[in-house]
Structure formats: structure tokens, C-alpha cells
Amino acid sequence: MAETAQVVIIGSGIVGSSVAYHLAEQGCTDVLVIERDTHQGKGSTGKSMGGVRAQFATPVNIQMSRYSIEFFSKFDEVVGHPADYRAHGYLFCATTDRHLDYLKSNREKQLKLGVKEVQLVTRDDIVSMVPQLRSDDIIGGTFCPTDGFVDPHSVMMGFMLKARERGVRLWLDSEVTGIDVEDGTIRGVQTSREFVSCPTVVNAAGAWAARLATMAGSKLPVEPLRRQLVPTEPFDGLPKRFPMVIDMSTGFHFRREGKGILLAWNDPEEKPGFKTDFDTSFIEKILTRAADRVPVLADAEVNPRRAWAGLYEMTPDHHAIIGPAPEVKGLYFVNGFSGHGVMHSPASGRVTADLILHGHTEIIDADCLSVERFETGQLLEETAIL
Ligand SMILES: Cc1cc2nc3c(=O)[nH]c(=O)nc-3n(C[C@H](O)[C@H](O)[C@H](O)COP(=O)(O)OP(=O)(O)OC[C@H]3O[C@@H](n4cnc5c(N)ncnc54)[C@H](O)[C@@H]3O)c2cc1C
């Protein structure tokens, strides 16, 4: 007997796992998740900084975050597994009027969409939260206390464990090598194990999603882009607890990670490609920006062997692509999170499950995330990218 499933999900990262969970929660349990690695989380999910925030500029991203943060806040109870959601907040620090105006106008949008907690803060407020910041050029900012962090691996495992409890199957160490389409309709997937016959395929292959789309004769504008993170050795020159701090003058941001500090900065010179090696010359670049904003960080020790790199899955407008592939019946995309796939995993799983099972969703205007926007030119513009 050939293997069959109602829905095949390609990729078992946080996004594929959330889709599996949300399908199963709605009673669709004949689901097979196919993962080429021997363990879950070896893609971008395991490399993430775990930041979650509602401080975005576009309604759809704000709504995705609102749904997701509410979900994270009750994750342990609902899913039965810890998300390790820590509401330590995100603190955006502006040094120019242009940036401050941008934060103020975003805050208006966030308030209208029900994110009531986001506050305008003065330089003094900022200094009282993180006294070690160099603040001479800071003119204000915004702080949202419900923003914060989760443990991406734990969230992914929670989604998958619960989905499996409900009957979802997971194949590890099994690569999807082809997608069979007949008369514009999905027939099944070829894998390194065997053929699986199915009417519905979800592409949750993260940074590799464009390759999978090509297998079905479809096009997906998703490109891999390396991002690098640098943890310091134990460092007590900063408070034990403080928000994710974003220096808008350079894009440098940092948060506490255990006893050390996790430093992040997106190098604008990085070019798209499947590069996941950590480049040691990055350390000097990031430490320069770190010491400029937080002088005590000049004393922090860094072990290059503990630094790492992973891939963002970028789209041209830095918004996710969620929904059916227009030219292949039964193929769904949930891709291109452009740095926000962890924080938006609850909403994206729910939206994808809703679209597969009911053809619509109530939690966002899903049409604006359809892949067709790149053909029709109705791109979204999100400038608050980290
Ligand atoms: C350094 C860094 C920091 C980040 N920080 C944040 C953050 O603070 N907040 C946030 O929200 N996001 C962050 N992100 C982004 C986030 O990690 C990703 O958006 C998210 O993990 C995407 O999840 P995914 O499940 O789509 O992809 P992945 O976790 O990459 O999973 C895709 C899976 O598909 C599998 N796969 C691919 N091809 C095949 C195939 N042919 N057959 C079978 N399986 C296949 C892969 O093996 C992989 O396991 C960060 C990313 C990086 C790299």
C-alpha cells in the first residue's frame, strides 16, 4: 500500500510544527510532517534570538504579533509544554527626529489595533531602565512591556508533541525530493523514503522554500540571508533583567541571555546565499557598535567559538508569504518570514490551517500576504526590520 496523508507538511521547524498543531487542533490529524534532518530545529529555528514583539509598522504584522504574543502568554497551559515566554519588553531608542516620528506613528497604529501597552518614553525613562547606555544623543523612544523572548526550540517541540499526541506523524531523516503535480493539482511528494500520495502540501521549508516551490513548478521569491549572533561570556556590568534594546542609529540590539549578553546586528553588506559559517571578522564590527552605545560592553569577553550564524528567509517586502499557490491546486506556502518566523509562528500556523480547512481566516487579512502580491505589485512596506 502506498503511503497516504491528507496533508503533507515539508519542514518541521517552528513554522511547520505550528501548522501541524493548528491543523490537529481543528480535527485534521491525517497529517504527515517530513523533515530531512535527523532532529527538529536544525534550520533557522535553532539559530534564532527568540525575540517577540508587537512593535511593527504594518497592520498585518501588528495583528500577527498580537495573536502570537497572546498565544505565547498562555502557551504552557494550552499546549502543555513551556514556551519560556519572558515579557521583558522591547525598548527602541531614537537618536533622530525622523526615527522618533516613525516610532510615534507606529505606536498610533499599534494602539488602534489593540496593542495598548506600548508607551512613549523619554531619555530619562530609557536611562532608568538601562543606566549603562550612552544617552547623550538619545531623544526618546518606545517601550512595550509585553514584547520579550521565547525559547524557539521549546515552542517548536511543544507544537509538535501536541500535534503528535493528536495523531500527526513525523518523519525525520527523510528528504522531499520532488512534488508531483498533474493537471495543475498536487498528487503527492517524492521522498528519500517512498512516495506519499496526498492532495495538499504545505511548504514550510524555511530558507530552502524556493527550491521546494520549484519542484512543484511554482515560483516563490524567498532568498536566504545570513545573520550572525555573538554571545558574551558571563557579564555583570548590565542589569540581570532588562528589555531587548534597539539602538536605531546603527541597528545594534542586545538582550540578556543567561549570565551573558546576546549581541545582534544585521550587517548591511551581507549578500543573499546559503552561508551558515560564522565569520570571525564580524566580532570586531559588532563590538565597535556595542561599545559605542554601551561603553561597559568594551570590557565584555567574547569567545568566537560560541558565536553562530543562521539564515533569514527574506522576501522583497520583508513580509511573510502565506496562502495557496495560485497555479498549483493543493499547494500552500507559509514562508519568507524575513526574521520574524519565531514570533509569528502561532499566527502563521493558525492562518495556514484556517486557509486549508475553511478557505479563509478571521485573524488577519490573509490576502495581503498572498504570493500574488509580487505579480500585481501590491507590496507591503515594513521598515522596522531586525
Ligand atoms: C540569527 C537569527 C536570529 C533570529 N532571530 C529571530 C528573532 O529574534 N525572532 C524571530 O521571530 N525570528 C528570528 N529569526 C528568524 C526565525 O528563526 C525564522 O524565521 C524561523 O525559525 C523560520 O522557521 P521555519 O520553520 O520556517 O524554518 P526552519 O526552522 O529553517 O525549518 C525549515 C525546515 O525545513 C527542512 N527542509 C528544508 N528542505 C527540506 C526538504 N527538501 N525535505 C524535508 N525537509 C526540508 C529543514 O531541514 C528545516 O528543518 C532569526 C533567525 C536567525 C538566523
The ligand as an SDF file (V2000), in Angstrom:
LIG
                    3D

 53 58  0  0  0  0  0  0  0  0999 V2000
   20.4710   34.5300   13.7680 C   0  0  0  0  0  0  0  0  0  0  0  0
   18.9780   34.5400   13.6560 C   0  0  0  0  0  0  0  0  0  0  0  0
   18.2250   35.2450   14.6130 C   0  0  0  0  0  0  0  0  0  0  0  0
   16.8320   35.2450   14.5250 C   0  0  0  0  0  0  0  0  0  0  0  0
   16.1140   35.9240   15.4830 N   0  0  0  0  0  0  0  0  0  0  0  0
   14.7660   35.8990   15.4350 C   0  0  0  0  0  0  0  0  0  0  0  0
   14.0080   36.5140   16.4620 C   0  0  0  0  0  0  0  0  0  0  0  0
   14.5590   37.0950   17.3940 O   0  0  0  0  0  0  0  0  0  0  0  0
   12.6550   36.4290   16.3850 N   0  0  0  0  0  0  0  0  0  0  0  0
   12.0220   35.7970   15.3630 C   0  0  0  0  0  0  0  0  0  0  0  0
   10.7880   35.7570   15.3290 O   0  0  0  0  0  0  0  0  0  0  0  0
   12.7180   35.1960   14.3680 N   0  0  0  0  0  0  0  0  0  0  0  0
   14.0640   35.2350   14.3810 C   0  0  0  0  0  0  0  0  0  0  0  0
   14.7770   34.6230   13.3920 N   0  0  0  0  0  0  0  0  0  0  0  0
   14.0600   34.0520   12.2550 C   0  0  0  0  0  0  0  0  0  0  0  0
   13.4810   32.7070   12.6090 C   0  0  0  0  0  0  0  0  0  0  0  0
   14.4770   31.9000   13.1970 O   0  0  0  0  0  0  0  0  0  0  0  0
   12.9130   32.0320   11.3550 C   0  0  0  0  0  0  0  0  0  0  0  0
   12.0550   32.9350   10.6890 O   0  0  0  0  0  0  0  0  0  0  0  0
   12.1090   30.7860   11.7220 C   0  0  0  0  0  0  0  0  0  0  0  0
   12.8890   29.9100   12.5140 O   0  0  0  0  0  0  0  0  0  0  0  0
   11.6230   30.0810   10.4720 C   0  0  0  0  0  0  0  0  0  0  0  0
   11.0650   28.8540   10.8780 O   0  0  0  0  0  0  0  0  0  0  0  0
   10.7650   27.7490    9.7880 P   0  0  0  0  0  0  0  0  0  0  0  0
   10.1280   26.6160   10.4980 O   0  0  0  0  0  0  0  0  0  0  0  0
   10.0250   28.3780    8.6530 O   0  0  0  0  0  0  0  0  0  0  0  0
   12.1960   27.3840    9.1870 O   0  0  0  0  0  0  0  0  0  0  0  0
   13.3140   26.3590    9.7020 P   0  0  0  0  0  0  0  0  0  0  0  0
   13.4400   26.3570   11.1740 O   0  0  0  0  0  0  0  0  0  0  0  0
   14.5340   26.6540    8.9130 O   0  0  0  0  0  0  0  0  0  0  0  0
   12.7140   24.9510    9.2860 O   0  0  0  0  0  0  0  0  0  0  0  0
   12.6380   24.5480    7.9350 C   0  0  0  0  0  0  0  0  0  0  0  0
   12.8810   23.0590    7.9200 C   0  0  0  0  0  0  0  0  0  0  0  0
   12.6650   22.5690    6.5960 O   0  0  0  0  0  0  0  0  0  0  0  0
   13.5390   21.4850    6.4160 C   0  0  0  0  0  0  0  0  0  0  0  0
   13.6560   21.2090    4.9840 N   0  0  0  0  0  0  0  0  0  0  0  0
   14.1470   22.0300    4.0270 C   0  0  0  0  0  0  0  0  0  0  0  0
   14.1180   21.4190    2.8270 N   0  0  0  0  0  0  0  0  0  0  0  0
   13.5840   20.1830    3.0380 C   0  0  0  0  0  0  0  0  0  0  0  0
   13.2910   19.0780    2.1870 C   0  0  0  0  0  0  0  0  0  0  0  0
   13.5560   19.1040    0.8710 N   0  0  0  0  0  0  0  0  0  0  0  0
   12.7410   17.9600    2.7250 N   0  0  0  0  0  0  0  0  0  0  0  0
   12.4620   17.8980    4.0640 C   0  0  0  0  0  0  0  0  0  0  0  0
   12.7390   18.9130    4.9090 N   0  0  0  0  0  0  0  0  0  0  0  0
   13.2870   20.0520    4.4120 C   0  0  0  0  0  0  0  0  0  0  0  0
   14.8310   21.9720    7.0500 C   0  0  0  0  0  0  0  0  0  0  0  0
   15.6940   20.8950    7.3590 O   0  0  0  0  0  0  0  0  0  0  0  0
   14.3140   22.6910    8.2840 C   0  0  0  0  0  0  0  0  0  0  0  0
   14.3130   21.8730    9.4400 O   0  0  0  0  0  0  0  0  0  0  0  0
   16.1720   34.5570   13.4620 C   0  0  0  0  0  0  0  0  0  0  0  0
   16.9200   33.8520   12.5310 C   0  0  0  0  0  0  0  0  0  0  0  0
   18.3170   33.8210   12.6250 C   0  0  0  0  0  0  0  0  0  0  0  0
   19.0890   33.0610   11.6150 C   0  0  0  0  0  0  0  0  0  0  0  0
  1  2  1  0
  2  3  1  0
  2 52  2  0
  3  4  2  0
  4  5  1  0
  4 50  1  0
  5  6  2  0
  6  7  1  0
  6 13  1  0
  7  8  2  0
  7  9  1  0
  9 10  1  0
 10 11  2  0
 10 12  1  0
 12 13  2  0
 13 14  1  0
 14 15  1  0
 14 50  1  0
 15 16  1  0
 16 17  1  0
 16 18  1  0
 18 19  1  0
 18 20  1  0
 20 21  1  0
 20 22  1  0
 22 23  1  0
 23 24  1  0
 24 25  2  0
 24 26  1  0
 24 27  1  0
 27 28  1  0
 28 29  2  0
 28 30  1  0
 28 31  1  0
 31 32  1  0
 32 33  1  0
 33 34  1  0
 33 48  1  0
 34 35  1  0
 35 36  1  0
 35 46  1  0
 36 37  1  0
 36 45  1  0
 37 38  2  0
 38 39  1  0
 39 40  1  0
 39 45  2  0
 40 41  1  0
 40 42  2  0
 42 43  1  0
 43 44  2  0
 44 45  1  0
 46 47  1  0
 46 48  1  0
 48 49  1  0
 50 51  2  0
 51 52  1  0
 52 53  1  0
M  END
$$$$
